[in-house]
């Protein structure tokens, strides 16, 4: 009789092991029980569907907060801004039942928002929809944007480094984080630039005191040696003039990436200002940069390919005037 009981217990354990490949089995006082194993991290998506954000105040809405980009509304479907309204900036409420017709993504696919640096993303749900008209006479478009209910704290609108970004996918990108710029350097007159960037900077005859070369870099680094560097250099010639606004100025900027194990960095295509980078336990996966209403998504595994671009806004005249990156104390041109 004892042998029959022992055989039945072994059969039970074998049967449970076949039915529960994702669990572990434990036996206590002759009884088999399933112990769930911790789910493996999914890591960062290989081809992230990136969703940029814009501050409410930038589009003309009151209050502090963020709007998530959803789509560019085609002119044929834009019933919000017609006639004279189409020639100027504006914002109008969109009925929820119309958003799918205007190009909104499938609401069944969640948004996972990266807010503060080096923290896990949280799930977000669109609650209110807006049609936002923006841009200049040469390039004015209507964008579909959404207010979100977010399950984590986001920094208020202000500095670029606090602007959130999201990825759209079914499952949470567990183990994936967004790193902001955490490695900043500023070089004043007589201070040399890091050797690893010197080969990318054009040579200029610039001798003090009549000429001043300033440089500034910011970026991020990882323990495996990979690094992103955003570098700006300005050469300013006084030519006997006291007012900095009268100095002749040349400006140069470049976005560089040093992959894991590489001895030197390489230039990232399309450039733009460094915005952040997605990384997981395997290392750096995606570099994000942005410029004048476009976010560029650089795949670290395919650096020779052009980055994916996500258009989320049209720059104003003021944006175009101040877009040039310079270290001159006088930014007027």
KEKE-3310 file (N, C-alpha, C; in steps of 0.2 Angstrom, whole numbers, plus 5000, padded with zeros to 4 digits):
npx = (5004:5010:5019:5011:5006:5017:5021:5010:5012:5024:5020:5011:5019:5027:5017:5013:5024:5025:5014:5017:5028:5034:5035:5041:5043:5039:5040:5031:5029:5025:5016:5014:5017:5015:5027:5027:5039:5049:5045:5054:5063:5058:5065:5071:5062:5066:5063:5057:5041:5040:5034:5032:5031:5023:5022:5008:5007:5014:5006:4996:4986:4979:4987:4999:5007:5007:5006:5003:5009:4999:4995:4997:4985:4977:4975:4963:4954:4954:4943:4943:4950:4947:4946:4950:4955:4964:4976:4982:4989:4981:4970:4959:4945:4943:4931:4930:4925:4929:4942:4949:4946:4954:4966:4972:4981:4978:4968:4969:4982:4994:5002:5018:5026:5041:5047:5055:5073:5082:5072:5059:5047:5029:5012:5000:4985:4975:4965:4959:4956:4965:4965:4978:4984:4998:5014:5023:5019:5024:5025:5013:5003:4990:4989:4985:4983:4985:4979:4985:4981:4992:5002:5013:5025:5029:5040:5038:5034:5048:5065:5073:5078:5069:5058:5045:5045:5037:5034:5024:5017:5011:5014:5022:5038:5048:5062:5068:5074:5076:5089:5095:5105:5120:5133:5142:5152:5161:5170:5181:5190:5206:5205:5207:5198:5190:5200:5195:5185:5191:5195:5183:5180:5181:5196:5202:5209:5213:5217:5220:5221:5211:5203:5191:5188:5175:5168:5156:5150:5138:5130:5128:5134:5139:5142:5148:5157:5151:5145:5136:5139:5135:5141:5145:5153:5160:5167:5174:5177:5184:5189:5192:5180:5169:5157:5149:5139:5143:5153:5161:5155:5157:5149:5148:5141:5138:5133:5138:5142:5149:5150:5149:5164:5171:5185:5184:5173:5158:5149:5132:5119:5109:5108:5104:5098:5104:5093:5090:5092:5088:5090:5094:5097:5106:5113:5116:5103:5094:5096:5090:5086:5082:5075:5068:5054:5055:5058:5072:5076:5088:5095:5105:5111:5111:5119:5123:5112:5099:5091:5075:5062:5051:5038:5032:5028:5026:5038:5038:5040:5048:5055:5062:5071:5079:5084:5097:5112:5123:5137:5139:5138:5129:5115:5108:5105)
npy = (4994:5006:5008:5011:5024:5031:5030:5037:5050:5054:5053:5064:5075:5074:5076:5090:5096:5096:5104:5116:5125:5138:5139:5134:5119:5113:5103:5099:5090:5079:5084:5091:5108:5122:5135:5151:5157:5172:5184:5186:5200:5211:5221:5234:5239:5233:5240:5254:5262:5278:5291:5308:5322:5338:5354:5360:5374:5378:5376:5384:5381:5383:5381:5370:5356:5341:5337:5323:5318:5312:5311:5318:5328:5325:5337:5336:5330:5339:5348:5358:5369:5381:5392:5408:5404:5394:5400:5404:5401:5389:5380:5367:5358:5340:5328:5313:5302:5304:5303:5292:5292:5303:5299:5294:5282:5264:5263:5252:5248:5251:5266:5269:5278:5287:5297:5304:5303:5287:5279:5267:5265:5271:5266:5275:5283:5290:5305:5317:5325:5335:5347:5354:5368:5374:5382:5391:5402:5395:5382:5375:5365:5354:5346:5331:5329:5323:5324:5315:5302:5298:5286:5289:5301:5316:5328:5345:5356:5364:5364:5356:5343:5338:5335:5323:5306:5293:5276:5266:5251:5234:5226:5230:5238:5231:5233:5242:5258:5276:5287:5302:5317:5316:5320:5333:5346:5361:5372:5385:5399:5394:5381:5365:5354:5338:5324:5314:5320:5329:5326:5328:5341:5356:5364:5380:5396:5404:5415:5421:5438:5442:5433:5421:5404:5395:5380:5367:5353:5339:5325:5307:5292:5275:5260:5250:5257:5263:5279:5295:5310:5327:5340:5357:5370:5387:5400:5416:5431:5446:5458:5471:5476:5480:5477:5461:5457:5462:5455:5443:5427:5410:5394:5377:5361:5344:5327:5313:5296:5283:5267:5251:5245:5251:5261:5274:5288:5289:5299:5303:5301:5314:5321:5334:5339:5331:5321:5310:5293:5276:5261:5245:5229:5224:5234:5250:5254:5263:5279:5295:5310:5328:5340:5355:5351:5338:5322:5311:5294:5284:5269:5259:5247:5248:5258:5263:5265:5277:5287:5284:5296:5306:5316:5329:5342:5359:5372:5389:5406:5412:5401:5397:5407:5407:5394:5391:5385:5391:5398:5411:5426:5435:5432:5437:5438)
npz = (5000:5004:4994:4983:4986:4986:4973:4967:4972:4965:4952:4952:4955:4943:4933:4937:4934:4921:4917:4922:4917:4919:4933:4949:4958:4974:4989:5003:5017:5010:5001:4985:4978:4969:4965:4960:4948:4947:4935:4919:4915:4902:4896:4885:4871:4854:4843:4847:4849:4849:4859:4859:4870:4874:4882:4891:4892:4881:4870:4872:4882:4898:4915:4922:4915:4904:4887:4877:4861:4848:4834:4817:4811:4795:4782:4775:4784:4794:4803:4812:4811:4800:4786:4791:4803:4801:4798:4809:4826:4837:4849:4851:4858:4856:4853:4861:4853:4840:4839:4834:4820:4816:4817:4828:4838:4842:4856:4864:4866:4877:4884:4890:4901:4903:4915:4927:4928:4926:4931:4932:4919:4919:4918:4907:4903:4890:4893:4889:4874:4861:4848:4840:4833:4825:4821:4807:4793:4782:4786:4793:4804:4810:4825:4834:4851:4868:4884:4899:4911:4923:4931:4939:4946:4937:4931:4932:4918:4910:4910:4897:4900:4909:4902:4898:4890:4880:4877:4866:4868:4870:4882:4898:4897:4906:4916:4908:4906:4906:4903:4908:4903:4912:4913:4912:4905:4904:4895:4896:4890:4886:4891:4887:4875:4877:4872:4864:4857:4849:4835:4828:4828:4818:4813:4818:4816:4831:4841:4857:4863:4855:4849:4855:4860:4865:4873:4876:4883:4885:4891:4893:4902:4904:4913:4905:4897:4886:4879:4877:4869:4868:4859:4859:4851:4850:4841:4844:4837:4842:4835:4838:4844:4857:4861:4863:4854:4842:4839:4828:4825:4825:4825:4831:4832:4837:4839:4847:4849:4858:4856:4866:4871:4861:4855:4851:4848:4837:4825:4826:4815:4808:4820:4831:4848:4862:4870:4878:4884:4881:4891:4897:4906:4897:4892:4884:4873:4864:4858:4860:4852:4848:4838:4833:4834:4830:4835:4836:4834:4838:4834:4843:4839:4826:4819:4807:4800:4795:4808:4815:4813:4822:4820:4830:4832:4825:4823:4829:4823:4833:4838:4827:4826:4838:4837:4833:4840:4851:4860:4863:4872:4867:4859:4849:4831)
capx = (5000:5014:5022:5006:5005:5023:5021:5005:5015:5029:5016:5008:5024:5028:5011:5013:5030:5024:5009:5019:5035:5036:5035:5045:5039:5041:5036:5031:5025:5023:5012:5018:5014:5018:5030:5028:5045:5049:5045:5060:5062:5057:5070:5069:5060:5071:5060:5052:5036:5041:5029:5035:5027:5023:5019:5002:5007:5017:5001:4990:4982:4981:4989:5005:5006:5010:5001:5006:5008:4995:4995:4996:4978:4977:4971:4956:4950:4954:4937:4943:4953:4946:4946:4955:4958:4969:4982:4985:4989:4975:4969:4952:4944:4941:4926:4933:4922:4931:4950:4951:4945:4959:4973:4974:4983:4973:4968:4970:4989:4995:5007:5022:5029:5047:5047:5062:5079:5084:5067:5055:5041:5023:5007:4997:4979:4973:4958:4956:4960:4965:4967:4983:4987:5005:5019:5023:5015:5027:5024:5008:5000:4986:4992:4981:4987:4980:4981:4985:4981:4999:5003:5019:5026:5032:5043:5034:5037:5054:5071:5073:5080:5063:5052:5044:5044:5034:5034:5018:5017:5006:5017:5027:5045:5051:5069:5070:5075:5078:5094:5096:5112:5122:5140:5142:5158:5161:5177:5182:5196:5212:5204:5206:5192:5192:5204:5191:5181:5195:5195:5177:5180:5185:5201:5201:5214:5209:5222:5218:5214:5206:5198:5190:5185:5172:5165:5152:5147:5134:5129:5127:5139:5137:5148:5152:5161:5147:5144:5134:5141:5133:5146:5144:5159:5159:5173:5171:5182:5182:5190:5192:5174:5168:5150:5149:5134:5146:5159:5160:5154:5156:5146:5148:5138:5139:5131:5143:5141:5154:5147:5152:5170:5174:5190:5183:5165:5156:5144:5126:5116:5103:5110:5099:5101:5103:5087:5090:5094:5084:5095:5092:5102:5110:5117:5112:5099:5092:5098:5085:5088:5077:5077:5063:5048:5056:5062:5076:5076:5094:5096:5112:5113:5111:5121:5124:5105:5096:5087:5068:5060:5044:5036:5027:5026:5029:5041:5036:5045:5053:5058:5067:5076:5083:5086:5104:5115:5129:5139:5140:5134:5124:5112:5105:5109)
capy = (5000:5012:5009:5014:5031:5034:5031:5042:5057:5055:5055:5070:5080:5074:5080:5097:5099:5097:5109:5123:5126:5144:5139:5129:5114:5112:5097:5100:5085:5074:5087:5095:5114:5126:5141:5155:5160:5179:5185:5189:5207:5212:5225:5240:5237:5234:5246:5258:5267:5283:5296:5314:5326:5345:5357:5363:5381:5380:5376:5389:5379:5385:5376:5366:5349:5339:5333:5317:5318:5306:5310:5324:5327:5327:5343:5334:5328:5345:5352:5362:5376:5382:5399:5412:5401:5390:5404:5406:5396:5388:5374:5365:5351:5335:5323:5306:5297:5306:5303:5286:5295:5308:5296:5292:5275:5260:5264:5246:5248:5256:5271:5268:5285:5288:5303:5305:5299:5281:5276:5262:5268:5269:5266:5281:5282:5297:5306:5322:5326:5342:5348:5360:5371:5378:5383:5397:5402:5390:5375:5375:5359:5353:5340:5328:5328:5320:5324:5308:5300:5295:5282:5291:5308:5319:5334:5350:5359:5368:5362:5350:5337:5336:5333:5315:5303:5287:5271:5263:5244:5230:5224:5235:5237:5230:5233:5247:5265:5282:5290:5309:5319:5317:5321:5339:5349:5367:5374:5392:5401:5391:5375:5360:5349:5330:5321:5309:5324:5334:5324:5330:5348:5359:5368:5387:5400:5408:5417:5426:5440:5444:5427:5416:5398:5392:5374:5364:5346:5336:5318:5301:5287:5269:5256:5246:5261:5267:5286:5299:5316:5332:5345:5364:5375:5393:5404:5423:5436:5453:5463:5478:5479:5479:5474:5454:5457:5464:5450:5438:5421:5404:5389:5371:5356:5338:5322:5308:5290:5278:5260:5247:5242:5255:5266:5281:5289:5290:5304:5300:5305:5319:5325:5337:5340:5325:5321:5304:5286:5270:5256:5240:5226:5222:5240:5255:5252:5268:5286:5300:5317:5331:5347:5359:5348:5331:5317:5306:5288:5281:5262:5258:5241:5249:5265:5266:5267:5283:5286:5285:5302:5307:5323:5331:5349:5364:5377:5395:5410:5413:5395:5397:5413:5405:5387:5390:5383:5395:5400:5418:5429:5438:5427:5440:5437)
capz = (5000:5004:4987:4979:4988:4984:4966:4965:4973:4960:4946:4953:4954:4936:4930:4938:4931:4913:4916:4925:4915:4922:4940:4952:4962:4981:4992:5010:5021:5005:4996:4980:4977:4963:4968:4954:4947:4945:4927:4917:4912:4894:4893:4881:4864:4849:4839:4851:4846:4854:4859:4862:4874:4874:4888:4890:4890:4874:4864:4873:4887:4905:4919:4921:4914:4898:4882:4873:4854:4845:4827:4813:4808:4788:4781:4773:4790:4799:4803:4818:4809:4793:4784:4794:4809:4799:4797:4816:4831:4841:4852:4852:4861:4852:4855:4861:4848:4834:4838:4829:4813:4815:4816:4835:4839:4845:4863:4868:4867:4882:4884:4896:4902:4906:4918:4930:4926:4929:4935:4928:4916:4922:4913:4906:4899:4888:4896:4886:4867:4859:4841:4841:4827:4827:4815:4803:4787:4778:4789:4799:4804:4816:4829:4839:4857:4873:4891:4901:4918:4923:4937:4942:4946:4932:4933:4929:4912:4912:4907:4892:4904:4913:4897:4898:4884:4881:4872:4865:4867:4874:4888:4901:4896:4912:4916:4903:4910:4902:4907:4905:4903:4919:4913:4909:4905:4901:4893:4895:4887:4888:4893:4881:4875:4878:4866:4860:4852:4845:4828:4825:4828:4813:4815:4817:4819:4836:4846:4862:4866:4849:4847:4861:4859:4871:4871:4881:4882:4890:4889:4898:4902:4907:4916:4900:4893:4881:4881:4872:4870:4864:4860:4855:4851:4847:4840:4843:4836:4844:4830:4841:4846:4864:4862:4861:4849:4836:4837:4822:4829:4821:4830:4828:4836:4835:4843:4846:4853:4859:4858:4871:4868:4856:4857:4849:4847:4831:4824:4825:4810:4810:4826:4836:4855:4866:4874:4883:4881:4884:4892:4901:4909:4892:4890:4880:4867:4860:4859:4858:4851:4845:4835:4830:4833:4828:4839:4832:4837:4835:4836:4844:4836:4818:4819:4800:4797:4797:4814:4814:4815:4824:4820:4835:4832:4820:4826:4828:4821:4838:4839:4822:4828:4844:4837:4832:4846:4852:4867:4863:4877:4864:4855:4843:4825)
cpx = (5004:5017:5017:5006:5011:5023:5016:5008:5020:5025:5013:5013:5026:5023:5012:5019:5029:5019:5012:5026:5038:5036:5040:5041:5043:5037:5037:5026:5022:5018:5016:5014:5018:5021:5031:5035:5044:5049:5051:5058:5062:5062:5067:5067:5065:5069:5055:5048:5036:5036:5031:5029:5028:5020:5013:5002:5010:5011:4995:4985:4984:4983:4995:5003:5009:5004:5006:5004:5004:4995:4995:4989:4979:4973:4964:4951:4950:4948:4937:4946:4952:4945:4952:4959:4964:4976:4985:4985:4983:4975:4961:4951:4941:4937:4930:4931:4925:4939:4952:4951:4951:4966:4976:4975:4977:4973:4969:4977:4991:5001:5011:5027:5035:5047:5054:5067:5080:5079:5063:5049:5034:5017:5003:4991:4977:4966:4955:4960:4959:4968:4972:4985:4993:5009:5019:5019:5018:5026:5020:5004:4995:4988:4986:4985:4982:4983:4980:4984:4987:4999:5010:5020:5031:5035:5039:5038:5043:5060:5069:5074:5074:5057:5051:5044:5041:5035:5027:5019:5012:5008:5022:5034:5049:5058:5072:5069:5077:5083:5095:5103:5114:5130:5141:5149:5158:5168:5177:5189:5202:5211:5203:5200:5195:5195:5199:5186:5185:5195:5189:5176:5184:5190:5200:5207:5211:5214:5219:5223:5209:5201:5197:5186:5182:5169:5161:5149:5143:5132:5128:5133:5136:5143:5152:5156:5157:5146:5141:5136:5138:5137:5144:5151:5158:5166:5171:5177:5180:5183:5190:5186:5172:5161:5150:5144:5137:5152:5157:5160:5153:5154:5146:5145:5138:5136:5135:5140:5147:5151:5151:5158:5174:5180:5189:5175:5164:5150:5137:5122:5110:5104:5104:5102:5099:5098:5087:5091:5090:5090:5091:5098:5107:5114:5112:5109:5097:5094:5092:5088:5082:5079:5070:5057:5048:5060:5065:5077:5082:5095:5103:5115:5114:5113:5122:5118:5103:5092:5080:5066:5053:5042:5031:5025:5029:5032:5038:5042:5051:5057:5064:5073:5081:5085:5094:5108:5122:5130:5141:5135:5129:5121:5109:5109:5106)
cpy = (5006:5013:5012:5022:5034:5035:5036:5049:5058:5057:5062:5076:5080:5078:5087:5100:5100:5102:5116:5124:5133:5144:5134:5125:5113:5107:5098:5095:5081:5077:5092:5102:5118:5133:5145:5158:5168:5180:5188:5196:5207:5216:5230:5237:5238:5239:5250:5262:5273:5288:5302:5318:5334:5348:5360:5371:5383:5380:5381:5387:5382:5380:5373:5359:5347:5336:5328:5318:5311:5305:5317:5323:5329:5333:5341:5332:5334:5349:5357:5369:5377:5390:5403:5409:5396:5393:5406:5400:5395:5381:5373:5358:5346:5330:5316:5301:5299:5305:5298:5289:5300:5305:5293:5284:5271:5261:5258:5245:5253:5261:5269:5274:5285:5296:5305:5301:5293:5278:5271:5266:5266:5270:5273:5280:5289:5298:5312:5324:5333:5342:5354:5362:5375:5378:5390:5396:5396:5383:5375:5369:5359:5346:5338:5326:5326:5322:5317:5308:5296:5292:5284:5298:5310:5326:5339:5353:5364:5366:5356:5343:5334:5334:5325:5313:5296:5282:5268:5255:5240:5229:5230:5233:5236:5230:5238:5254:5270:5286:5297:5311:5320:5318:5327:5342:5356:5370:5381:5393:5398:5384:5370:5356:5342:5328:5317:5313:5328:5332:5326:5337:5352:5364:5375:5391:5405:5409:5422:5432:5442:5439:5423:5410:5395:5385:5371:5358:5343:5329:5313:5296:5281:5265:5252:5250:5265:5274:5290:5306:5321:5338:5351:5368:5381:5397:5411:5427:5443:5458:5470:5480:5476:5475:5466:5453:5459:5460:5445:5431:5415:5398:5382:5366:5350:5333:5316:5302:5285:5272:5257:5244:5246:5260:5273:5282:5289:5295:5301:5305:5309:5323:5327:5337:5333:5325:5316:5298:5281:5264:5251:5236:5223:5228:5245:5252:5257:5275:5291:5307:5321:5338:5349:5354:5341:5328:5312:5300:5284:5274:5260:5252:5242:5256:5268:5267:5274:5282:5287:5292:5303:5314:5325:5338:5353:5370:5384:5400:5411:5407:5394:5402:5410:5398:5386:5390:5387:5397:5407:5421:5434:5434:5430:5439:5442)
cpz = (5000:4997:4982:4980:4986:4976:4963:4966:4968:4954:4946:4952:4946:4932:4931:4935:4924:4912:4918:4923:4917:4929:4942:4957:4969:4984:4999:5013:5016:5000:4991:4979:4972:4966:4961:4954:4945:4937:4925:4914:4904:4892:4888:4874:4859:4844:4842:4847:4851:4853:4863:4866:4873:4880:4886:4888:4883:4869:4866:4879:4894:4909:4917:4920:4906:4893:4878:4865:4852:4838:4824:4810:4800:4787:4779:4779:4796:4799:4809:4816:4802:4792:4788:4800:4807:4798:4804:4821:4835:4844:4853:4854:4856:4855:4855:4855:4841:4833:4834:4822:4811:4816:4823:4835:4842:4853:4867:4869:4871:4881:4891:4896:4906:4909:4921:4928:4930:4933:4930:4925:4920:4916:4913:4901:4897:4891:4892:4879:4865:4852:4842:4835:4829:4820:4812:4797:4782:4780:4795:4798:4810:4819:4834:4845:4862:4880:4894:4909:4919:4930:4940:4942:4940:4934:4929:4923:4914:4907:4902:4895:4908:4908:4897:4891:4885:4876:4872:4864:4872:4881:4891:4899:4902:4912:4911:4907:4905:4906:4903:4905:4910:4919:4909:4910:4902:4901:4892:4891:4890:4890:4887:4881:4876:4872:4862:4855:4847:4837:4824:4824:4823:4816:4814:4820:4824:4841:4851:4862:4861:4848:4854:4858:4865:4868:4877:4879:4887:4887:4895:4897:4906:4909:4911:4895:4887:4884:4875:4874:4865:4865:4856:4856:4847:4847:4840:4842:4837:4838:4832:4844:4853:4865:4859:4855:4842:4834:4832:4826:4824:4827:4826:4834:4833:4841:4842:4851:4853:4861:4863:4868:4863:4859:4856:4848:4839:4830:4823:4820:4812:4816:4830:4843:4858:4871:4880:4880:4885:4885:4897:4904:4903:4890:4887:4874:4862:4862:4856:4857:4848:4843:4831:4829:4830:4833:4835:4836:4834:4838:4837:4841:4828:4817:4812:4797:4800:4803:4811:4817:4817:4825:4825:4836:4827:4824:4824:4825:4826:4839:4833:4823:4833:4843:4836:4839:4846:4859:4868:4868:4874:4858:4849:4837:4820)
residu = (UNK:UNK:UNK:UNK:UNK:UNK:UNK:UNK:UNK:UNK:UNK:UNK:UNK:UNK:UNK:UNK:UNK:UNK:UNK:UNK:UNK:UNK:UNK:UNK:UNK:UNK:UNK:UNK:UNK:UNK:UNK:UNK:UNK:UNK:UNK:UNK:UNK:UNK:UNK:UNK:UNK:UNK:UNK:UNK:UNK:UNK:UNK:UNK:UNK:UNK:UNK:UNK:UNK:UNK:UNK:UNK:UNK:UNK:UNK:UNK:UNK:UNK:UNK:UNK:UNK:UNK:UNK:UNK:UNK:UNK:UNK:UNK:UNK:UNK:UNK:UNK:UNK:UNK:UNK:UNK:UNK:UNK:UNK:UNK:UNK:UNK:UNK:UNK:UNK:UNK:UNK:UNK:UNK:UNK:UNK:UNK:UNK:UNK:UNK:UNK:UNK:UNK:UNK:UNK:UNK:UNK:UNK:UNK:UNK:UNK:UNK:UNK:UNK:UNK:UNK:UNK:UNK:UNK:UNK:UNK:UNK:UNK:UNK:UNK:UNK:UNK:UNK:UNK:UNK:UNK:UNK:UNK:UNK:UNK:UNK:UNK:UNK:UNK:UNK:UNK:UNK:UNK:UNK:UNK:UNK:UNK:UNK:UNK:UNK:UNK:UNK:UNK:UNK:UNK:UNK:UNK:UNK:UNK:UNK:UNK:UNK:UNK:UNK:UNK:UNK:UNK:UNK:UNK:UNK:UNK:UNK:UNK:UNK:UNK:UNK:UNK:UNK:UNK:UNK:UNK:UNK:UNK:UNK:UNK:UNK:UNK:UNK:UNK:UNK:UNK:UNK:UNK:UNK:UNK:UNK:UNK:UNK:UNK:UNK:UNK:UNK:UNK:UNK:UNK:UNK:UNK:UNK:UNK:UNK:UNK:UNK:UNK:UNK:UNK:UNK:UNK:UNK:UNK:UNK:UNK:UNK:UNK:UNK:UNK:UNK:UNK:UNK:UNK:UNK:UNK:UNK:UNK:UNK:UNK:UNK:UNK:UNK:UNK:UNK:UNK:UNK:UNK:UNK:UNK:UNK:UNK:UNK:UNK:UNK:UNK:UNK:UNK:UNK:UNK:UNK:UNK:UNK:UNK:UNK:UNK:UNK:UNK:UNK:UNK:UNK:UNK:UNK:UNK:UNK:UNK:UNK:UNK:UNK:UNK:UNK:UNK:UNK:UNK:UNK:UNK:UNK:UNK:UNK:UNK:UNK:UNK:UNK:UNK:UNK:UNK:UNK:UNK:UNK:UNK:UNK:UNK:UNK:UNK:UNK:UNK:UNK:UNK:UNK:UNK:UNK:UNK:UNK:UNK:UNK:UNK:UNK:UNK:UNK:UNK:UNK:UNK:UNK:UNK:UNK:UNK:UNK:UNK:UNK:UNK:UNK:UNK:UNK:UNK:UNK:UNK:UNK:UNK:UNK)
# end
